[in-house]
Amino acid sequence: MLTKMLPEQIAKFWDIIKFAVEQSLPPVAGEHPDKMNRILASALSGKAEVWASYTRGSESTKLEGIAVTRILYDDVSGTRSLLIYCIYGYTAISKNSWLHALEVMAKYAKSRGCQKMTAYTELPYLVSIARHLGADTRYTFVSFNVDEITQNLDKLGQEI
């Protein structure tokens, strides 16, 4: 089961959420010293959404994972997208749980006027699921560190 968390729940369980986010941050997050506080502030203010995936047994509820999403607007194309900013599983997550989570997020995205869902992942399994669902997986995400690239451009020019 996947549930969008309320700000009060995010504040109460921030230590558990923070661990998941730290383990799954995308490369765009960089090394800003205040990034976790910024993510928390975004989640508490509604700029980002935190989702909890869990299973319910007869005697207990077990947390499976955490996802953070954000609705992005590309003003160049006029496209609204639900970005799955990061996603983390505390344990192995079943295919059915992944599919249920994607279905819930897709319905949420549609309800918010999004035409696309996008995500960062380094997990081949998730890329495979996305491909089977018709996602465009042809592109490779590239992230440059500005300080490193300016230092290395001269060397690269000599090597090419």
C-alpha positions, 0 to 999 in steps of 0.5 A, a space after each residue: 500500500 502507498 500513502 501520501 504522508 501529511 506534514 505532521 507525519 513527515 515531521 514525526 517520522 523525519 529520522 526514518 524518512 531522512 535515512 531513506 532520502 540520504 540513501 537515494 538522493 539523485 545526482 542533481 542534489 549536489 553537496 549543499 550543506 543544508 540540503 536535508 533541511 531544504 528537503 524537509 522544508 519542501 516536504 512540510 510546505 507541500 512543495 514536495 510530497 513524501 510517500 510511504 509504502 507499507 504492508 499490513 499484516 494481521 498483527 502489524 504494519 511493516 514499512 517497505 519504502 519511502 518516495 519523494 515526489 515533486 510536481 515540475 512545470 516545464 515552461 518551455 514546453 508547457 508540460 507538467 510532470 510528476 518527478 519521482 525525486 528519490 525512492 528507497 526500499 528498506 527491504 526487498 520490494 515485490 513487483 506487485 508493490 512496485 506496480 501498485 506504487 506506480 499506479 497510485 502515483 500515476 493517478 495522483 499525477 493525473 489528478 494534479 494535471 500532469 502529462 508525464 511521470 519522470 524519475 531518477 534511478 540507477 536500478 536496472 529493475 526499475 528501468 525494466 519496469 518503466 520500459 515495459 510500461 511504455 516509458 521512454 528510456 532512451 536517454 542517459 542522464 548526465 550531471 556535470 560538476 561545474 568546478 571539475 568540468 572547467 578544470 578538465 576541459 583544457 585536458 580534454 581538448 588536448 586528448 580528443 
